[in-house]
């Protein structure tokens, strides 16, 4: 027989063996069910009676099998299924079929099994009371025990049976009792000896630790010595080069003019902001301060010698001191940006996630899909899972409903499905664009964190050309979600406390800082909490300091409206439609050598005699962290300003990001919702809040901690996004990196207020102009003559509405013409004297 035929034969035999394993597993399960559901009243081998319904799960056959096994083996009948599975597995299951059999070993195991089983049956029959009306050790154990009691005592029979039991287990499992006793004795002796030598062991450990510390100290001193030697060699080469330069330039003489010139040229390197920087400090930075042993004198002495060898010019420069001068005569400390730094922050400033594999296997997904189908069937909903999309936080199951099944039936069972599936919450997506299925979103057992570095490092973010590109997080399948604020053009963010709203706003700001320079983007940050956005104080993107006073916030919004109107006039004069067209026109004009001057400039606007040239205008982003607090303090005026910006500011390049933790109708008014179609809803407490934000329910079933629903502009179906996580120390690193590039150029007029601006916006009236009604004087004359005042009388006399009449009464009381209402009928007294008649 050839090798291929032999392999085919063996594979066929292997298949038969696997079928035998399956059959034996079924038999074991059937016997187990029959034993555990056995009822003495069922008809069986020992019971012949009629019953209306057999209680045994195995039916009549199961009742007979359980009866026979209990009668023959007693309590050991429960081990029969285990024995069947074990023997089948040991005999039939092999990776490759092998015809070589060790008959001696097999025979010993069979003998051991017989000894173990029969001795255990007899021991149970002797020491355990009967089970139901069957012998506890079965018929076999009862016969063996009663036979041995005719020749030995009860104690002797137990000893003999224990001997057979131990011997049988040794032959069956190959277990060595002597080796076990030797091992226990060895570990006991070792433990006793270790306890006896415990003081010596502790002393040796201390000596080894002290020797290791001394060795590490010697290694540090040797490394420091090598660094100092290299530093001295570099210093010698540098001194030689400087001396050669001095000789070449001064022909052997260093006069006072050259020295003063050296001092003046190096002033820029000496005073950088508030930091004193010289060449000596730069060279010292090459040394590792942590490696210096400050208790050792030799390294410090050598370092002092190196400092003494510094050039005399450097020493003279280091001693320059302006403390004796008056404050107005001292040099102004100025900021000098680091020229060697990249134009944008590097991604390495952010935390990188640990490499991890997807913990959800395909088998687990299939099992979960079958579970979802079965639970839906319990609620009389027939649906097939056609697709499973696992993500970092949730898993989406796409369901194909049976014909005639309504989606509303499934949506109304969200809480019942969450209880049946043991999930924290279940969200039913009743509409998926482009598909005829619905979706069921279940939270994963192990939630992953979406780090902002993962999303910022994606291809889509790098290839985006818009300076307002922002990252939100990852979708349900783990793909990054990158959006453009310029296309929104404004964003409303709402959610309860602790839902991840502040982290989401920080993620948006950090992504803007990773995409735009101050030439392209300027920001106004309004933070009523004084905690969330103060970390960005000092970055060059800011137009003003972080606003924490809500009255200043109203001034900032008012300035934005004025800037919007000014930009629109510029766009109209130049003949472009948006800010991008304006910047393109300015760039082309400068490239052609014919820059465009400011068409809105008038003589007297500045000290210059001619109009200034126009420069590139940056995009302005206004971020309000809690605009509910601002509306509460400022009032209706704030809503008007926000509405005006939201309606018109898109073409002017001004965009809003409004965040609130109180999604109520008095905060997110219909006027604001109508002008801000792009919204993000984090977890909320009720369906009403979800409808207030998105116009539909769904946000109440979110999981919190950054889980959000993103409603893009022009799309009626929200997208579920798992928000990216950015830690506080990451934000501090990015802010510190931007501070190295420059300082902010604040516009003082933003927070100056109405008095300093001394202007009114188009269509705006001055404060107090509409406080007094035009009919106020006529009403005063009327009530002073009649000496009676009521809302209805004013309403009838002047033929006005009830609301206007009520406002007039309030104004009369505020001006002191009438008194406050008093008495049960709320009567008012006319305080003003009657008019004087000629």
Beta strands, then each sheet from edge to edge (+ up, - down):
strand 1: 271-272
strand 2: 275-276
strand 3: 383-390
strand 4: 394-401
strand 5: 426-429
strand 6: 438-443
strand 7: 469-475
strand 8: 480-484
strand 9: 491-494
strand 10: 521-526
strand 11: 619-624
strand 12: 654-660
strand 13: 678-681
strand 14: 707-711
strand 15: 719-723
sheet 1: 1+ 2-
sheet 2: 3+ 4- 6+ 5-
sheet 3: 8+ 7- 15+ 14- 13+ 9+ 12+ 11+ 10+
end
